[in-house]
Amino acid sequence: CVGKRAFIAGVADDNGYGWAIAKSLAAAGAEILVGTWVPVSNVENHSWVDVLVE
């Protein structure tokens, strides 16, 4: 996936399918764009970039 970009919609927290997909693609080298609906997510409490880059 190096050099690829992926948009993953519906990521609400770090326990769902969207999160698992984003993390797997990031680990494979893809650039990730995450779409979420803020009222149902904890995005203001997460630093997803740090976790995806680990």
N, C-alpha and C positions, 0 to 999 in steps of 0.2 A: 504493500500500500504506500510505499514511499513516494512522495510527490503527488499523491491523491488528496482530494478534499472530500469531506463527508459532512452532511447536515443531518443531525439526529434530533427529531422533534419529540416532545413529550417527556423530557427528562425532568422529573420532579424531585428526585432525591438520589442518594447513592445506593439504593437497594433494588431498583427496578431494572427492567430489560433495557431501557434506553441508556441508562448509565453503563451497564455491562457492555453494550455494543460500542458506546463511545470510548470506553477504556480499552477494549480490545483493538479497535481501529487505531487509536492513538499509540498503543504499544507496537502496532505493526508499521508505524511511521506516517500515518495519515494526519493531515491537518483537520482539526475538528471544530465545527460550529454547532453549538447546542441551542435548541429552541425549547422554551418552557413557558408556562403561564405562571407568572410570579406569585399570585395569591395561593397557589397550591404547592409551591416549592419553598425550599430553604436556601435559595440562591444567595440571599443577603448574608447568610451565615456560613457559606461554603467558599473555599477558594478552589474551585474545580480545576483551574489551570494547573495549580501545583500538583494535584492528584493525578491528572491525566499525563503530566510530563514525567512523573516518577518512573 
